[in-house]
Structure formats: C-alpha cells, structure tokens
C-alpha cells in the first residue's frame, strides 16, 4: 500500500469513528493469484520428474493448494490422445502449459494461444522456435539438442561393439523432431561404415509390430530413439532385445528398470528445475519470445555389467571410466 493510500485510509477511519462511535470494518487484502499450470506429459512413468518439477516450483514460492494448481494430463504417447488432452487442458482455464516432448509441444501450440514451456529435442528443427537465443513465438524452454545426442548414442554403441555393422533403430518418424535427427544419424552411420535398419512406430499397434520385428531384422545391435512412446513400452522393448541377444543403446536412465545394457541421456530431474524457472518468469510477465532456450545441463552414462556379461561383451576401459553409474 502506498503512503498516500495509507493516509487516506486512516483519515476515512477517523471520520467514520467520529460519526458513528465505531471503527470501520477491516478491509481484507485481496487473495493471492492462483497460478493454474497444465502439464501435458506423455511419459507414463515419470514420478521422479513430476516430483522434481514440484520441488522447483516450491523453491520459487509456488505451493499447491495455496497459490498453485497443477493440472496433469498423462498419456502413453499416441499423438491423437495427446491432442485430445491438450484440448482438455484449455477447458481447464490454465495460464500456461508445460509440454514434455515434441508431440506434446505441437499439440499444446495447436490447442491454445497460452504460453508453452517445453522440454524437447531440437526446438528449432521442429519449428517451435526461430532460434535458441530468441525463440520468437509463444514457446520456450529446455532443449536436449537431440540431433547431436543421437549421434553420440551411435558412437558409444560403436565403441562398445565395434563389430556391429547393421544397426536396428527403433524410432517414431511422425514425431516433429525425429526426421532431422534421423538424417543426422544416417550421416553418422555412413561415416562409421554402418547401415541403419529403421523401425518406426507412432502408436501402440505400430510399436508392437516394430518390437516383434526386432529379432527378424538381421541386425547386429539396437539403438532406441528418445521418443516417449518407446519409453512407455520399455518393458516390451527390453524383453525383445534380450531375447534376440543383441547389444542395445537406450536414451533414458529409466530403461534400466527393465534391465538393459547401456543408456546415455539427460538428467531430466535437473531439467525440471530449469523448466520451473521459465514458468516463474512467464507468470511474472516475461514474454516467451524473448526468453532464450536453455540446454539440458547434465547427462548420464549408465552401464549394466550384468547384461554385458550375459551378452559376452568385454566393456572397453574407455567406457568404464566415463560411466556415471555401473550396475553390478
């Protein structure tokens, strides 16, 4: 309250008291604004990420039940379902949407004119931003720079099993961020003398068919892309890869819950704190168009030595010393 307003309030109080003999009723402060945040999350098993997002928002002063409402919408990753959930969030009268992955970001941007905070592979290649330094639209957030990451996956797989020449790639070419990354991967494979066998899946039925095709594809190794539909089917994928007795590289640490050989990818719990910062700045009036896109700050290499022994792979010392975690 300003000094002028305080003096005026005191003067009015004195007048009312003098006339009536009673002090005026107290004027309550306005209730705090309650931020309504929609989270469009096609990753079906992400309890640690969700908790990390809550912690990040709490550290910035946002407390559920007090000044924050979180509207969660979760799916297995099929595009039609994600679009329907985005539309449902609009009906919930949210202030902005947090979108996990490129399909969720596209659905959010198509469904509403509200700001969008994303976590995606390559926002520029996917058409979500004009540049990392100045997005220029309604969306900003955190980037994994997936075109570079998937090449790193292939290089690590080659380092682990240099004899592998035919690489089965389980991906989703309908994901907006996948085609440019896949072209980058093709170039890297040619440079390493490898051939890619691409299995693409955009929904549950296609995913089942792609998984069944893994042992029939005459591949020497498997590379699973960062599409969240694959993550939702990680148990099935892990079983198929182990049944085919193939070495494989995975993009997320969560795959190790299903028993896989190796993963290299972002620490998404840390990325949630970065996203919470964007939410705070936008709610306080910042324009997404002018908020530079950050890159994920931490990556982790995890190796399961039990699976390596099962496959008869002698892990090079160069990988052992770089691993953030070795599962014995």
URZIZI-V100646 format. One record per residue. N is the residue number from 0. SS is DSSP state (H for helix, E for strand, C for the rest). BURIAL is I if it has 16 or more other C-alpha atoms within 10 Angstrom, else O. Layout:
# URZIZI-V100646
n:ss:burial
N:SS:BURIAL
N:SS:BURIAL
This chain:
# URZIZI-V100646
n:ss:burial
0:C:O
1:C:O
2:H:O
3:H:O
4:H:O
5:H:O
6:H:O
7:H:O
8:H:O
9:H:O
10:H:O
11:H:O
12:H:I
13:H:O
14:H:O
15:H:O
16:H:O
17:H:O
18:H:O
19:H:O
20:C:O
21:C:O
22:C:O
23:C:O
24:C:O
25:C:O
26:C:O
27:C:O
28:C:O
29:C:O
30:C:O
31:C:O
32:C:O
33:C:O
34:E:I
35:E:I
36:E:I
37:E:I
38:E:I
39:E:I
40:E:I
41:C:I
42:C:I
43:C:O
44:C:O
45:C:I
46:H:O
47:H:O
48:H:I
49:H:I
50:H:O
51:H:I
52:H:I
53:H:I
54:H:I
55:H:I
56:H:I
57:H:O
58:H:O
59:C:O
60:C:O
61:C:I
62:C:I
63:E:O
64:C:O
65:C:O
66:C:O
67:E:I
68:E:I
69:E:I
70:E:I
71:E:O
72:E:I
73:E:I
74:C:I
75:C:I
76:C:I
77:C:I
78:H:I
79:H:O
80:H:I
81:H:I
82:H:I
83:H:O
84:H:I
85:H:I
86:H:O
87:H:O
88:H:I
89:H:I
90:H:O
91:C:O
92:C:O
93:C:I
94:C:I
95:E:I
96:E:I
97:E:I
98:E:I
99:E:I
100:C:I
101:H:I
102:H:I
103:H:I
104:H:I
105:H:I
106:H:I
107:H:I
108:H:I
109:H:O
110:H:I
111:C:I
112:C:O
113:C:O
114:E:I
115:E:I
116:E:I
117:E:I
118:E:I
119:E:I
120:C:I
121:C:I
122:C:I
123:C:I
124:C:I
125:C:I
126:C:O
127:C:I
128:C:I
129:C:O
130:C:O
131:C:I
132:C:O
133:C:O
134:C:I
135:C:I
136:C:I
137:C:I
138:E:I
139:E:I
140:E:I
141:E:I
142:E:I
143:C:I
144:C:I
145:H:I
146:H:I
147:H:O
148:H:I
149:H:I
150:H:I
151:H:I
152:H:I
153:H:I
154:H:I
155:H:I
156:H:I
157:H:I
158:H:O
159:H:I
160:C:I
161:C:O
162:C:O
163:C:I
164:C:I
165:E:I
166:E:I
167:E:I
168:E:I
169:E:I
170:E:I
171:C:I
172:C:I
173:C:O
174:C:I
175:C:I
176:C:I
177:H:I
178:H:I
179:H:I
180:H:I
181:H:I
182:H:O
183:H:I
184:H:I
185:H:I
186:H:O
187:H:I
188:H:I
189:H:O
190:H:O
191:C:O
192:C:O
193:C:I
194:E:O
195:E:I
196:E:I
197:E:I
198:E:I
199:E:I
200:C:I
201:C:I
202:C:I
203:H:I
204:H:O
205:H:O
206:H:I
207:H:O
208:H:O
209:H:I
210:H:I
211:H:O
212:H:O
213:H:I
214:H:I
215:H:O
216:C:O
217:C:O
218:C:I
219:C:I
220:E:I
221:E:I
222:E:I
223:E:I
224:C:I
225:C:I
226:C:I
227:H:I
228:H:I
229:H:I
230:H:I
231:H:I
232:C:I
233:H:I
234:H:I
235:H:I
236:H:I
237:H:I
238:H:O
239:H:I
240:H:I
241:H:I
242:H:O
243:C:I
244:C:I
245:C:I
246:E:I
247:E:I
248:E:I
249:E:I
250:C:I
251:C:I
252:H:I
253:H:I
254:H:I
255:H:I
256:H:O
257:H:O
258:C:I
259:C:I
260:C:I
261:E:I
262:E:I
263:E:I
264:E:I
265:E:I
266:C:I
267:H:I
268:H:I
269:H:I
270:H:I
271:H:I
272:H:I
273:H:I
274:H:I
275:H:I
276:H:I
277:H:I
278:H:I
279:H:I
280:H:O
281:H:I
282:H:O
283:C:O
284:C:O
285:C:O
286:C:I
287:H:I
288:H:I
289:H:O
290:C:I
291:C:I
292:C:I
293:E:I
294:E:I
295:C:I
296:C:O
297:C:O
298:E:I
299:E:I
300:E:I
301:E:I
302:E:I
303:E:I
304:H:I
305:H:O
306:H:I
307:H:I
308:H:O
309:H:O
310:H:O
311:C:O
312:C:O
313:C:O
314:C:O
315:C:O
316:H:O
317:H:O
318:H:O
319:H:O
320:C:O
321:C:O
322:C:I
323:C:O
324:E:O
325:E:O
326:E:O
327:C:O
